[in-house]
């Protein structure tokens, strides 16, 4: 069996060549097929009218190359005419910007998981007045769930999902769920959502 680098080099040369038989050979090399598979696929399982013996020979040669029975020059005649860069052979690594994006996404996921594992807030949203009694909550600061999703600009399902994950604090009173505007305005997850979709 050939090394992955040798197989990748052969695939890169065949891709540069780009004809029909090269594509047949690329399939064999990429999927690491053997001679038996090539015979069954191109000869045995094909009707006489659909049988392609030329494609079978190309596939068989690619399978022989995989097993080390053929050299690269035998697999690809005039191989030296097809020069390739090492970039074509090796898998390209992500750029620095792509890496930073991946790091940022992972950081956001970790923050969401940490929020999901933290206890939910369940506060009484009444505040005491000067006489020691309780006054109703400030309508300008708290809003019902049905208004909060419109304020954010997302769907109700998305808001419920954030609430369930713990990404946004919520408050209960009398069986209703409320959200605080200052929590919404200063929430990093919601700010990211707003900047992305608005």
C-alpha positions as CSV (number, residue, x, y, z in Angstrom):
1,X,0.0,0.0,0.0
2,X,1.3,3.4,-0.9
3,X,1.8,6.3,1.5
4,X,-0.8,9.0,1.6
5,X,1.7,11.6,0.3
6,X,2.3,9.5,-2.8
7,X,-1.4,9.0,-3.4
8,X,-2.1,12.7,-2.9
9,X,0.6,13.6,-5.4
10,X,-0.9,11.2,-7.9
11,X,-4.4,12.7,-7.4
12,X,-3.0,16.2,-7.8
13,X,-1.4,15.3,-11.1
14,X,-4.5,13.5,-12.3
15,X,-6.6,16.5,-11.4
16,X,-4.3,18.7,-13.4
17,X,-4.6,16.3,-16.3
18,X,-8.4,16.5,-16.0
19,X,-9.7,14.0,-18.6
20,X,-12.4,11.4,-18.1
21,X,-10.0,8.5,-17.4
22,X,-8.1,10.6,-14.9
23,X,-11.4,11.2,-13.0
24,X,-12.0,7.5,-12.9
25,X,-8.5,7.0,-11.5
26,X,-9.0,9.8,-9.0
27,X,-12.1,8.1,-7.6
28,X,-10.2,4.8,-7.2
29,X,-7.3,6.6,-5.4
30,X,-9.5,8.8,-3.1
31,X,-11.7,5.9,-2.0
32,X,-8.8,3.4,-1.8
33,X,-10.5,0.9,-4.0
34,X,-8.9,-2.4,-5.1
35,X,-8.7,-4.4,-8.3
36,X,-11.7,-6.6,-7.4
37,X,-13.9,-3.6,-6.8
38,X,-12.8,-2.1,-10.2
39,X,-13.7,-5.4,-12.0
40,X,-17.1,-5.7,-10.3
41,X,-18.0,-2.1,-10.8
42,X,-16.9,-1.7,-14.5
43,X,-17.3,-5.2,-15.9
44,X,-19.2,-7.7,-13.7
45,X,-22.1,-5.5,-12.7
46,X,-22.4,-3.7,-16.0
47,X,-24.5,-4.9,-19.0
48,X,-22.7,-5.6,-22.2
49,X,-23.9,-2.3,-23.7
50,X,-22.8,-0.2,-20.7
51,X,-19.5,-2.0,-20.2
52,X,-16.6,0.4,-20.4
53,X,-13.4,-1.6,-20.7
54,X,-11.2,1.4,-21.1
55,X,-12.4,2.9,-17.9
56,X,-11.9,-0.5,-16.2
57,X,-8.3,-0.6,-17.4
58,X,-7.7,2.9,-16.0
59,X,-9.4,2.0,-12.7
60,X,-7.4,-1.3,-12.5
61,X,-4.2,0.5,-13.1
62,X,-5.0,3.0,-10.3
63,X,-5.8,0.1,-7.9
64,X,-2.5,-1.5,-8.9
65,X,-0.7,1.8,-8.2
66,X,-2.3,1.9,-4.7
67,X,-1.0,-1.6,-4.0
68,X,2.5,-0.7,-5.3
69,X,2.3,-3.0,-8.3
70,X,2.7,0.0,-10.7
71,X,4.9,3.1,-10.5
72,X,3.7,6.7,-11.0
73,X,5.2,6.8,-14.5
74,X,3.3,3.7,-15.5
75,X,0.1,5.0,-14.1
76,X,0.4,8.4,-15.7
77,X,2.4,8.4,-19.0
78,X,4.7,11.5,-19.4
79,X,4.2,12.4,-15.7
80,X,7.1,14.9,-15.8
81,X,5.0,17.1,-18.1
82,X,2.6,17.8,-15.2
83,X,4.4,20.0,-12.6
84,X,2.5,20.5,-9.4
85,X,3.0,22.8,-6.4
86,X,3.3,21.4,-2.9
87,X,0.2,23.5,-2.2
88,X,-1.8,21.2,-4.6
89,X,-0.6,18.1,-2.7
90,X,-0.9,19.2,0.9
91,X,-4.1,20.3,2.5
92,X,-4.1,24.0,2.9
93,X,-4.3,25.3,6.5
94,X,-6.9,27.9,7.4
95,X,-5.7,31.5,7.3
96,X,-5.1,33.6,10.4
97,X,-8.5,35.4,10.0
98,X,-10.3,32.0,9.7
99,X,-8.4,30.8,12.8
100,X,-9.5,33.9,14.8
101,X,-13.1,33.4,13.7
102,X,-13.0,29.7,14.8
103,X,-11.5,30.8,18.2
104,X,-14.2,33.4,18.6
105,X,-17.0,30.9,17.8
106,X,-15.5,28.4,20.3
107,X,-15.3,31.1,22.9
108,X,-18.9,32.1,22.4
109,X,-20.0,28.4,22.7
110,X,-18.0,28.0,25.9
111,X,-19.7,31.2,27.3
112,X,-23.1,29.8,26.3
113,X,-22.4,26.5,28.0
114,X,-21.2,28.3,31.2
115,X,-24.4,30.3,31.2
116,X,-26.5,27.2,30.7
117,X,-24.9,25.6,33.7
118,X,-25.3,28.6,35.9
119,X,-28.5,28.8,38.1
120,X,-31.5,30.6,36.6
121,X,-32.6,33.9,38.1
122,X,-36.0,33.8,39.6
123,X,-36.4,37.2,41.3
124,X,-39.4,39.1,42.6
125,X,-39.4,42.2,40.4
126,X,-41.3,44.4,42.9
127,X,-39.2,47.1,44.5
128,X,-40.0,48.6,47.9
129,X,-41.2,52.2,48.0
130,X,-40.5,54.7,50.7
131,X,-43.5,53.7,52.9
132,X,-42.2,50.1,53.1
133,X,-44.9,48.6,50.8
134,X,-44.3,47.3,47.4
135,X,-44.9,49.2,44.2
136,X,-45.5,47.8,40.8
137,X,-42.4,47.2,38.7
138,X,-41.2,49.8,36.3
139,X,-42.9,49.3,32.9
140,X,-40.0,51.0,31.1
141,X,-37.4,48.6,32.5
142,X,-39.2,45.2,32.4
143,X,-41.1,43.7,29.4
144,X,-43.1,40.6,28.8
145,X,-41.7,37.8,26.7
146,X,-44.1,38.7,23.9
147,X,-42.6,42.2,23.7
148,X,-39.0,41.2,24.4
149,X,-38.5,39.2,21.2
150,X,-39.9,42.1,19.1
151,X,-37.5,44.5,21.0
152,X,-34.6,42.2,20.2
153,X,-35.7,41.6,16.6
154,X,-35.6,37.8,16.8
155,X,-38.3,35.1,16.8
156,X,-40.0,33.9,20.0
157,X,-38.5,30.5,19.5
158,X,-35.0,32.0,19.5
159,X,-35.7,34.0,22.6
160,X,-37.0,30.9,24.4
161,X,-33.9,29.0,23.3
162,X,-31.6,31.7,24.8
163,X,-33.7,31.6,27.9
164,X,-33.4,27.8,28.2
165,X,-29.6,27.9,27.6
166,X,-29.3,30.7,30.2
167,X,-27.9,33.1,27.7
168,X,-30.3,35.8,28.8
169,X,-31.5,36.4,32.4
170,X,-35.3,36.4,32.9
171,X,-37.6,37.1,35.8
172,X,-40.8,35.4,36.9
173,X,-43.8,37.1,38.5
174,X,-47.2,35.5,38.8
175,X,-46.6,32.8,36.2
176,X,-45.3,35.3,33.7
177,X,-41.8,35.7,32.4
178,X,-40.2,39.2,32.1
179,X,-37.0,40.5,30.7
180,X,-35.1,43.5,31.8
181,X,-34.2,46.0,29.0
182,X,-30.8,46.8,30.5
183,X,-30.0,43.0,30.5
184,X,-31.0,42.8,26.9
185,X,-29.0,45.9,25.9
186,X,-25.9,44.8,27.6
187,X,-26.0,41.1,26.8
188,X,-23.0,40.0,24.6
189,X,-24.9,37.1,22.9
190,X,-27.8,39.4,21.9
191,X,-25.4,42.2,20.8
192,X,-23.6,39.7,18.6
193,X,-27.0,38.6,17.2
194,X,-28.1,42.2,16.5
195,X,-24.8,43.1,14.8
196,X,-25.0,39.9,12.7
197,X,-28.7,40.0,11.6
198,X,-29.7,43.7,11.7
